[in-house]
Amino acid sequence: MTFEEMYELAVSRKREMPDGSSTAELFRGGPHAIGKKLVEEAAETWMAARFESDAALTGELSQVLYYVACMMAEKNISLEDVYREL
């Protein structure tokens, strides 16, 4: 899955808010809940980079990216908005 696809998935989860979706539940918590997950996964990424395998680090990085996509969807920040800043 590309980041663009991940972002579109997050946007669709926010729009549809499907029952049983952990992402929809996260959106119900708003930016605070999403931010907490983002910080948690960033810390786990740091620890994985320091003490774990590359495979563990890869998994943690993928989670950071997903929560970045969720925060973008929550705050209506488009891919183009972010790309302009890169």
VONU-727284 format. One record per residue: chain; x, y, z of N, C-alpha, C in turn; residue number from 1. Coordinates in Angstrom, 1 decimal. Layout:
<nodes>
<node mol="A" n_xx="X" n_yy="Y" n_zz="Z" ca_xx="X" ca_yy="Y" ca_zz="Z" c_xx="X" c_yy="Y" c_zz="Z" seq="NUM"/>
...
</nodes>
This chain:
<nodes>
<node mol="A" n_xx="0.8" n_yy="-1.2" n_zz="0.0" ca_xx="0.0" ca_yy="0.0" ca_zz="0.0" c_xx="0.9" c_yy="1.2" c_zz="0.0" seq="1"/>
<node mol="A" n_xx="0.6" n_yy="2.2" n_zz="-0.8" ca_xx="1.3" ca_yy="3.5" ca_zz="-0.8" c_xx="0.8" c_yy="4.4" c_zz="0.2" seq="2"/>
<node mol="A" n_xx="1.5" n_yy="5.5" n_zz="0.5" ca_xx="1.0" ca_yy="6.4" ca_zz="1.4" c_xx="-0.3" c_yy="7.1" c_zz="0.9" seq="3"/>
<node mol="A" n_xx="-0.3" n_yy="7.3" n_zz="-0.4" ca_xx="-1.5" ca_yy="7.9" ca_zz="-1.0" c_xx="-2.7" c_yy="7.0" c_zz="-0.7" seq="4"/>
<node mol="A" n_xx="-2.6" n_yy="5.7" n_zz="-0.9" ca_xx="-3.7" ca_yy="4.8" ca_zz="-0.7" c_xx="-4.0" c_yy="4.8" c_zz="0.8" seq="5"/>
<node mol="A" n_xx="-3.0" n_yy="4.8" n_zz="1.7" ca_xx="-3.3" ca_yy="4.8" ca_zz="3.1" c_xx="-4.1" c_yy="6.1" c_zz="3.5" seq="6"/>
<node mol="A" n_xx="-3.7" n_yy="7.2" n_zz="2.9" ca_xx="-4.4" ca_yy="8.5" ca_zz="3.2" c_xx="-5.9" c_yy="8.4" c_zz="2.7" seq="7"/>
<node mol="A" n_xx="-6.1" n_yy="7.8" n_zz="1.5" ca_xx="-7.4" ca_yy="7.7" ca_zz="1.0" c_xx="-8.3" c_yy="6.7" c_zz="1.9" seq="8"/>
<node mol="A" n_xx="-7.6" n_yy="5.7" n_zz="2.4" ca_xx="-8.3" ca_yy="4.8" ca_zz="3.4" c_xx="-8.7" c_yy="5.6" c_zz="4.6" seq="9"/>
<node mol="A" n_xx="-7.8" n_yy="6.4" n_zz="5.2" ca_xx="-8.1" ca_yy="7.2" ca_zz="6.4" c_xx="-9.3" c_yy="8.1" c_zz="6.1" seq="10"/>
<node mol="A" n_xx="-9.2" n_yy="8.8" n_zz="4.9" ca_xx="-10.3" ca_yy="9.7" ca_zz="4.5" c_xx="-11.6" c_yy="9.0" c_zz="4.4" seq="11"/>
<node mol="A" n_xx="-11.6" n_yy="7.8" n_zz="3.8" ca_xx="-12.9" ca_yy="7.1" ca_zz="3.7" c_xx="-13.4" c_yy="6.6" c_zz="5.0" seq="12"/>
<node mol="A" n_xx="-12.5" n_yy="6.2" n_zz="5.9" ca_xx="-13.0" ca_yy="5.8" ca_zz="7.3" c_xx="-13.6" c_yy="7.0" c_zz="8.0" seq="13"/>
<node mol="A" n_xx="-13.0" n_yy="8.1" n_zz="7.9" ca_xx="-13.6" ca_yy="9.3" ca_zz="8.5" c_xx="-15.0" c_yy="9.6" c_zz="7.9" seq="14"/>
<node mol="A" n_xx="-15.1" n_yy="9.5" n_zz="6.6" ca_xx="-16.3" ca_yy="9.9" ca_zz="6.0" c_xx="-17.4" c_yy="8.8" c_zz="6.3" seq="15"/>
<node mol="A" n_xx="-17.1" n_yy="7.6" n_zz="6.3" ca_xx="-18.1" ca_yy="6.5" ca_zz="6.5" c_xx="-18.3" c_yy="6.1" c_zz="7.9" seq="16"/>
<node mol="A" n_xx="-17.3" n_yy="6.2" n_zz="8.8" ca_xx="-17.3" ca_yy="5.9" ca_zz="10.2" c_xx="-18.0" c_yy="4.5" c_zz="10.4" seq="17"/>
<node mol="A" n_xx="-17.4" n_yy="3.4" n_zz="9.8" ca_xx="-18.1" ca_yy="2.1" ca_zz="9.8" c_xx="-18.0" c_yy="1.6" c_zz="11.3" seq="18"/>
<node mol="A" n_xx="-19.1" n_yy="0.9" n_zz="11.6" ca_xx="-19.2" ca_yy="0.2" ca_zz="12.9" c_xx="-18.1" c_yy="-0.8" c_zz="13.0" seq="19"/>
<node mol="A" n_xx="-17.5" n_yy="-0.9" n_zz="14.2" ca_xx="-16.5" ca_yy="-1.9" ca_zz="14.4" c_xx="-15.1" c_yy="-1.5" c_zz="14.0" seq="20"/>
<node mol="A" n_xx="-15.0" n_yy="-0.3" n_zz="13.3" ca_xx="-13.7" ca_yy="0.1" ca_zz="12.8" c_xx="-12.9" c_yy="0.8" c_zz="13.9" seq="21"/>
<node mol="A" n_xx="-11.7" n_yy="0.3" n_zz="14.2" ca_xx="-10.9" ca_yy="1.0" ca_zz="15.2" c_xx="-10.5" c_yy="2.4" c_zz="14.8" seq="22"/>
<node mol="A" n_xx="-10.3" n_yy="2.6" n_zz="13.5" ca_xx="-10.0" ca_yy="3.9" ca_zz="13.0" c_xx="-11.2" c_yy="4.9" c_zz="13.1" seq="23"/>
<node mol="A" n_xx="-12.4" n_yy="4.4" n_zz="12.9" ca_xx="-13.6" ca_yy="5.3" ca_zz="13.1" c_xx="-13.6" c_yy="5.6" c_zz="14.6" seq="24"/>
<node mol="A" n_xx="-13.3" n_yy="4.7" n_zz="15.5" ca_xx="-13.4" ca_yy="5.0" ca_zz="16.9" c_xx="-12.3" c_yy="6.1" c_zz="17.2" seq="25"/>
<node mol="A" n_xx="-11.2" n_yy="6.0" n_zz="16.6" ca_xx="-10.1" ca_yy="7.0" ca_zz="16.8" c_xx="-10.6" c_yy="8.3" c_zz="16.3" seq="26"/>
<node mol="A" n_xx="-11.3" n_yy="8.4" n_zz="15.2" ca_xx="-11.8" ca_yy="9.7" ca_zz="14.7" c_xx="-12.8" c_yy="10.3" c_zz="15.7" seq="27"/>
<node mol="A" n_xx="-13.6" n_yy="9.4" n_zz="16.3" ca_xx="-14.5" ca_yy="9.9" ca_zz="17.3" c_xx="-13.8" c_yy="10.6" c_zz="18.5" seq="28"/>
<node mol="A" n_xx="-12.6" n_yy="10.3" n_zz="18.7" ca_xx="-11.8" ca_yy="10.9" ca_zz="19.8" c_xx="-11.1" c_yy="12.2" c_zz="19.3" seq="29"/>
<node mol="A" n_xx="-11.2" n_yy="12.5" n_zz="18.0" ca_xx="-10.7" ca_yy="13.7" ca_zz="17.5" c_xx="-9.2" c_yy="13.8" c_zz="17.5" seq="30"/>
<node mol="A" n_xx="-8.6" n_yy="15.0" n_zz="17.3" ca_xx="-7.2" ca_yy="15.2" ca_zz="17.2" c_xx="-6.4" c_yy="14.8" c_zz="18.4" seq="31"/>
<node mol="A" n_xx="-7.0" n_yy="14.9" n_zz="19.6" ca_xx="-6.4" ca_yy="14.5" ca_zz="20.8" c_xx="-6.1" c_yy="13.0" c_zz="20.8" seq="32"/>
<node mol="A" n_xx="-7.1" n_yy="12.2" n_zz="20.4" ca_xx="-6.9" ca_yy="10.7" ca_zz="20.4" c_xx="-5.9" c_yy="10.3" c_zz="19.3" seq="33"/>
<node mol="A" n_xx="-6.0" n_yy="10.9" n_zz="18.2" ca_xx="-5.1" ca_yy="10.6" ca_zz="17.1" c_xx="-3.7" c_yy="11.0" c_zz="17.4" seq="34"/>
<node mol="A" n_xx="-3.5" n_yy="12.2" n_zz="18.0" ca_xx="-2.2" ca_yy="12.7" ca_zz="18.4" c_xx="-1.6" c_yy="11.8" c_zz="19.4" seq="35"/>
<node mol="A" n_xx="-2.4" n_yy="11.3" n_zz="20.4" ca_xx="-1.8" ca_yy="10.3" ca_zz="21.4" c_xx="-1.3" c_yy="9.1" c_zz="20.7" seq="36"/>
<node mol="A" n_xx="-2.0" n_yy="8.5" n_zz="19.7" ca_xx="-1.5" ca_yy="7.4" ca_zz="19.0" c_xx="-0.3" c_yy="7.7" c_zz="18.2" seq="37"/>
<node mol="A" n_xx="-0.3" n_yy="8.8" n_zz="17.6" ca_xx="0.9" ca_yy="9.2" ca_zz="16.8" c_xx="2.1" c_yy="9.3" c_zz="17.7" seq="38"/>
<node mol="A" n_xx="2.0" n_yy="10.0" n_zz="18.8" ca_xx="3.1" ca_yy="10.1" ca_zz="19.7" c_xx="3.6" c_yy="8.7" c_zz="20.3" seq="39"/>
<node mol="A" n_xx="2.6" n_yy="7.9" n_zz="20.6" ca_xx="2.9" ca_yy="6.5" ca_zz="21.1" c_xx="3.7" c_yy="5.7" c_zz="20.0" seq="40"/>
<node mol="A" n_xx="3.2" n_yy="5.8" n_zz="18.8" ca_xx="3.9" ca_yy="5.0" ca_zz="17.7" c_xx="5.3" c_yy="5.6" c_zz="17.4" seq="41"/>
<node mol="A" n_xx="5.4" n_yy="7.0" n_zz="17.5" ca_xx="6.7" ca_yy="7.6" ca_zz="17.3" c_xx="7.7" c_yy="7.1" c_zz="18.3" seq="42"/>
<node mol="A" n_xx="7.3" n_yy="7.0" n_zz="19.6" ca_xx="8.1" ca_yy="6.5" ca_zz="20.7" c_xx="8.5" c_yy="5.1" c_zz="20.4" seq="43"/>
<node mol="A" n_xx="7.5" n_yy="4.3" n_zz="20.0" ca_xx="7.8" ca_yy="2.9" ca_zz="19.7" c_xx="8.8" c_yy="2.7" c_zz="18.6" seq="44"/>
<node mol="A" n_xx="8.7" n_yy="3.6" n_zz="17.6" ca_xx="9.6" ca_yy="3.6" ca_zz="16.5" c_xx="11.0" c_yy="3.9" c_zz="16.9" seq="45"/>
<node mol="A" n_xx="11.2" n_yy="4.9" n_zz="17.8" ca_xx="12.5" ca_yy="5.2" ca_zz="18.3" c_xx="13.1" c_yy="4.1" c_zz="19.1" seq="46"/>
<node mol="A" n_xx="12.3" n_yy="3.4" n_zz="19.9" ca_xx="12.8" ca_yy="2.3" ca_zz="20.7" c_xx="13.1" c_yy="1.1" c_zz="19.8" seq="47"/>
<node mol="A" n_xx="12.3" n_yy="0.9" n_zz="18.7" ca_xx="12.6" ca_yy="-0.2" ca_zz="17.8" c_xx="13.9" c_yy="0.1" c_zz="17.0" seq="48"/>
<node mol="A" n_xx="14.1" n_yy="1.3" n_zz="16.7" ca_xx="15.3" ca_yy="1.7" ca_zz="16.0" c_xx="16.5" c_yy="1.4" c_zz="16.9" seq="49"/>
<node mol="A" n_xx="16.4" n_yy="1.7" n_zz="18.1" ca_xx="17.5" ca_yy="1.5" ca_zz="19.1" c_xx="17.7" c_yy="0.1" c_zz="19.5" seq="50"/>
<node mol="A" n_xx="16.7" n_yy="-0.7" n_zz="19.8" ca_xx="16.8" ca_yy="-1.9" ca_zz="20.5" c_xx="16.3" c_yy="-3.2" c_zz="19.7" seq="51"/>
<node mol="A" n_xx="15.6" n_yy="-3.0" n_zz="18.6" ca_xx="14.9" ca_yy="-4.1" ca_zz="18.0" c_xx="15.4" c_yy="-4.3" c_zz="16.5" seq="52"/>
<node mol="A" n_xx="14.8" n_yy="-5.3" n_zz="15.9" ca_xx="15.2" ca_yy="-5.6" ca_zz="14.5" c_xx="14.7" c_yy="-4.6" c_zz="13.5" seq="53"/>
<node mol="A" n_xx="15.2" n_yy="-4.7" n_zz="12.3" ca_xx="14.8" ca_yy="-3.8" ca_zz="11.2" c_xx="13.3" c_yy="-4.2" c_zz="10.9" seq="54"/>
<node mol="A" n_xx="12.9" n_yy="-5.4" n_zz="11.0" ca_xx="11.5" ca_yy="-5.8" ca_zz="10.8" c_xx="10.6" c_yy="-5.1" c_zz="11.8" seq="55"/>
<node mol="A" n_xx="11.0" n_yy="-5.1" n_zz="13.0" ca_xx="10.2" ca_yy="-4.4" ca_zz="14.1" c_xx="10.1" c_yy="-2.9" c_zz="13.8" seq="56"/>
<node mol="A" n_xx="11.2" n_yy="-2.4" n_zz="13.4" ca_xx="11.2" ca_yy="-0.9" ca_zz="13.1" c_xx="10.3" c_yy="-0.6" c_zz="11.9" seq="57"/>
<node mol="A" n_xx="10.4" n_yy="-1.5" n_zz="10.9" ca_xx="9.5" ca_yy="-1.3" ca_zz="9.7" c_xx="8.0" c_yy="-1.3" c_zz="10.1" seq="58"/>
<node mol="A" n_xx="7.6" n_yy="-2.2" n_zz="11.0" ca_xx="6.3" ca_yy="-2.3" ca_zz="11.4" c_xx="5.9" c_yy="-1.0" c_zz="12.2" seq="59"/>
<node mol="A" n_xx="6.8" n_yy="-0.5" n_zz="13.0" ca_xx="6.5" ca_yy="0.7" ca_zz="13.8" c_xx="6.4" c_yy="1.9" c_zz="12.8" seq="60"/>
<node mol="A" n_xx="7.3" n_yy="2.0" n_zz="11.9" ca_xx="7.2" ca_yy="3.1" ca_zz="10.9" c_xx="5.9" c_yy="3.1" c_zz="10.1" seq="61"/>
<node mol="A" n_xx="5.4" n_yy="1.9" n_zz="9.8" ca_xx="4.2" ca_yy="1.9" ca_zz="9.0" c_xx="3.0" c_yy="2.4" c_zz="9.9" seq="62"/>
<node mol="A" n_xx="3.1" n_yy="2.1" n_zz="11.2" ca_xx="2.0" ca_yy="2.6" ca_zz="12.0" c_xx="2.1" c_yy="4.1" c_zz="12.2" seq="63"/>
<node mol="A" n_xx="3.3" n_yy="4.7" n_zz="12.3" ca_xx="3.4" ca_yy="6.1" ca_zz="12.3" c_xx="2.8" c_yy="6.8" c_zz="11.1" seq="64"/>
<node mol="A" n_xx="3.1" n_yy="6.2" n_zz="9.9" ca_xx="2.6" ca_yy="6.8" ca_zz="8.7" c_xx="1.1" c_yy="6.7" c_zz="8.7" seq="65"/>
<node mol="A" n_xx="0.5" n_yy="5.6" n_zz="9.2" ca_xx="-1.0" ca_yy="5.5" ca_zz="9.2" c_xx="-1.6" c_yy="6.6" c_zz="10.1" seq="66"/>
<node mol="A" n_xx="-1.0" n_yy="6.8" n_zz="11.2" ca_xx="-1.6" ca_yy="7.8" ca_zz="12.1" c_xx="-1.3" c_yy="9.2" c_zz="11.6" seq="67"/>
<node mol="A" n_xx="-0.3" n_yy="9.4" n_zz="10.8" ca_xx="-0.1" ca_yy="10.7" ca_zz="10.1" c_xx="-1.2" c_yy="10.9" c_zz="9.2" seq="68"/>
<node mol="A" n_xx="-1.5" n_yy="9.9" n_zz="8.4" ca_xx="-2.6" ca_yy="9.9" ca_zz="7.4" c_xx="-3.9" c_yy="10.2" c_zz="8.1" seq="69"/>
<node mol="A" n_xx="-4.2" n_yy="9.6" n_zz="9.3" ca_xx="-5.4" ca_yy="9.8" ca_zz="10.1" c_xx="-5.5" c_yy="11.3" c_zz="10.5" seq="70"/>
<node mol="A" n_xx="-4.4" n_yy="11.8" n_zz="11.0" ca_xx="-4.4" ca_yy="13.2" ca_zz="11.5" c_xx="-4.6" c_yy="14.2" c_zz="10.3" seq="71"/>
<node mol="A" n_xx="-4.0" n_yy="13.8" n_zz="9.2" ca_xx="-4.3" ca_yy="14.7" ca_zz="8.0" c_xx="-5.8" c_yy="14.6" c_zz="7.6" seq="72"/>
<node mol="A" n_xx="-6.4" n_yy="13.4" n_zz="7.6" ca_xx="-7.8" ca_yy="13.3" ca_zz="7.3" c_xx="-8.7" c_yy="14.0" c_zz="8.4" seq="73"/>
<node mol="A" n_xx="-8.3" n_yy="13.9" n_zz="9.6" ca_xx="-9.1" ca_yy="14.6" ca_zz="10.7" c_xx="-9.1" c_yy="16.1" c_zz="10.5" seq="74"/>
<node mol="A" n_xx="-7.9" n_yy="16.6" n_zz="10.1" ca_xx="-7.8" ca_yy="18.1" ca_zz="10.0" c_xx="-8.0" c_yy="18.6" c_zz="8.6" seq="75"/>
<node mol="A" n_xx="-8.5" n_yy="17.7" n_zz="7.7" ca_xx="-8.7" ca_yy="18.1" ca_zz="6.3" c_xx="-7.5" c_yy="18.7" c_zz="5.6" seq="76"/>
<node mol="A" n_xx="-6.3" n_yy="18.1" n_zz="5.9" ca_xx="-5.1" ca_yy="18.5" ca_zz="5.3" c_xx="-4.8" c_yy="17.5" c_zz="4.1" seq="77"/>
<node mol="A" n_xx="-4.7" n_yy="18.0" n_zz="2.9" ca_xx="-4.6" ca_yy="17.2" ca_zz="1.7" c_xx="-3.1" c_yy="16.8" c_zz="1.5" seq="78"/>
<node mol="A" n_xx="-2.9" n_yy="15.8" n_zz="0.7" ca_xx="-1.6" ca_yy="15.4" ca_zz="0.3" c_xx="-0.8" c_yy="16.5" c_zz="-0.3" seq="79"/>
<node mol="A" n_xx="-1.5" n_yy="17.3" n_zz="-1.2" ca_xx="-0.9" ca_yy="18.4" ca_zz="-1.8" c_xx="-0.4" c_yy="19.5" c_zz="-0.8" seq="80"/>
<node mol="A" n_xx="-1.2" n_yy="19.7" n_zz="0.2" ca_xx="-0.8" ca_yy="20.6" ca_zz="1.3" c_xx="0.5" c_yy="20.2" c_zz="1.9" seq="81"/>
<node mol="A" n_xx="0.7" n_yy="18.9" n_zz="2.2" ca_xx="1.9" ca_yy="18.5" ca_zz="2.8" c_xx="3.0" c_yy="18.5" c_zz="1.8" seq="82"/>
<node mol="A" n_xx="2.7" n_yy="18.0" n_zz="0.5" ca_xx="3.8" ca_yy="18.0" ca_zz="-0.5" c_xx="4.4" c_yy="19.4" c_zz="-0.8" seq="83"/>
<node mol="A" n_xx="3.6" n_yy="20.4" n_zz="-0.7" ca_xx="4.1" ca_yy="21.7" ca_zz="-0.9" c_xx="5.1" c_yy="22.1" c_zz="0.2" seq="84"/>
<node mol="A" n_xx="5.0" n_yy="21.5" n_zz="1.4" ca_xx="6.0" ca_yy="21.8" ca_zz="2.4" c_xx="7.2" c_yy="21.0" c_zz="2.4" seq="85"/>
<node mol="A" n_xx="7.2" n_yy="19.9" n_zz="1.6" ca_xx="8.4" ca_yy="19.0" ca_zz="1.6" c_xx="9.6" c_yy="19.7" c_zz="0.8" seq="86"/>
</nodes>
